[in-house]
Amino acid sequence: MFVTGVLLFILLELFAQASQAFKALDPEEAWYVYERCHEDHLPSGPNRETYLKTWKFWKLEPNDAVTHCYVKCTLAGLQMYDEKTKTFKPETVPVQHEAYKSFTEVESSKVNELQQALSSLNAGSGSCAEVFNAYLPVHNKYVGVTRKIYHGTVGSVAKIYEAKPEIKKQEESFFAYCAKKALGVNGKEGYKKLRDYELGDKEEFRNAMDCVFRGFRYMDDSGLKVDEVVRDFTLINKSDLEPKVRSVLASCTGTQAYDYYSCLLNSSVKEDFRNAFYFHELRSANYGYLAMGKVYEGPEKVKEELKKLNY
């Protein structure tokens, strides 16, 4: 009885620690993980669509190097696996469950089983193949559970969006979302103020830009993610500007989103930055844009497609 009590105390302590270190993912955050891992790991060529359709149905097939690395990417993004320590993170599962259990209606006993199953896994050296092979039996047994608690079912996600309008919607660009969130203005009016730089360096504009930078994954609580900014230049076929972009950001005196934004707009790469920024805005209204095989076709094409977005 004493041992059981100690074990329960330890589990509760681990759960409390995980709750502090891990924030449950909302549908937008989970969707971003899935689609970004699609972008990074889908192969080019005739089999691309087959991989995509299979993964979207939560089937981890085919059993090859491509799928192995996609699975590792997804597990890391969902924070079920830690790439630094090369270990699975079962303690995050109940945190995710607790946050949305009223919408997913998953039995707590099943979540506990999933957590215990993850705790027994060994990722070895952390290679894609070892992570995949360790996780596959757990996935096959508990896919119905993970799919619900990690926002992979249409029904529960729809309920969450209805109950939590503060979450960015799937067909909403981050410019429109952040205009609404930071400026308190809905629709085209708020979007136009943000997009046309009408607010200058006012506090509300700074807040909106912080929202956009975080939405684009340029920044998180740890600071600027330079590689993400550079990636957007690469996506508009301007990879040759990487040294200059890194130099501009490194020499920027401020550390807030608005500061980096201003530094880029006042640099020699400003026009290319605008083009990269607007292309990301377009993609932020459809996280599957690149995974579907679409590519950058120039600033005019982007402007044309942006006009089709609903605000």
Secondary structure as UniProt FT lines:
FT   HELIX           2..21
FT   HELIX           27..41
FT   TURN            46..47
FT   HELIX           48..56
FT   TURN            57..58
FT   HELIX           65..77
FT   TURN            78..79
FT   STRAND          81..82
FT   TURN            83..86
FT   STRAND          87..88
FT   TURN            90..91
FT   HELIX           92..104
FT   HELIX           108..119
FT   TURN            124..125
FT   HELIX           128..149
FT   TURN            150..151
FT   HELIX           154..163
FT   TURN            165..166
FT   TURN            170..171
FT   HELIX           174..183
FT   HELIX           187..195
FT   TURN            196..201
FT   HELIX           203..215
FT   TURN            216..217
FT   STRAND          219..220
FT   TURN            221..222
FT   STRAND          223..224
FT   HELIX           226..235
FT   TURN            236..237
FT   HELIX           239..241
FT   HELIX           242..251
FT   HELIX           257..265
FT   TURN            268..269
FT   HELIX           270..284
FT   TURN            287..293
FT   HELIX           299..306
FT   TURN            307..308
//
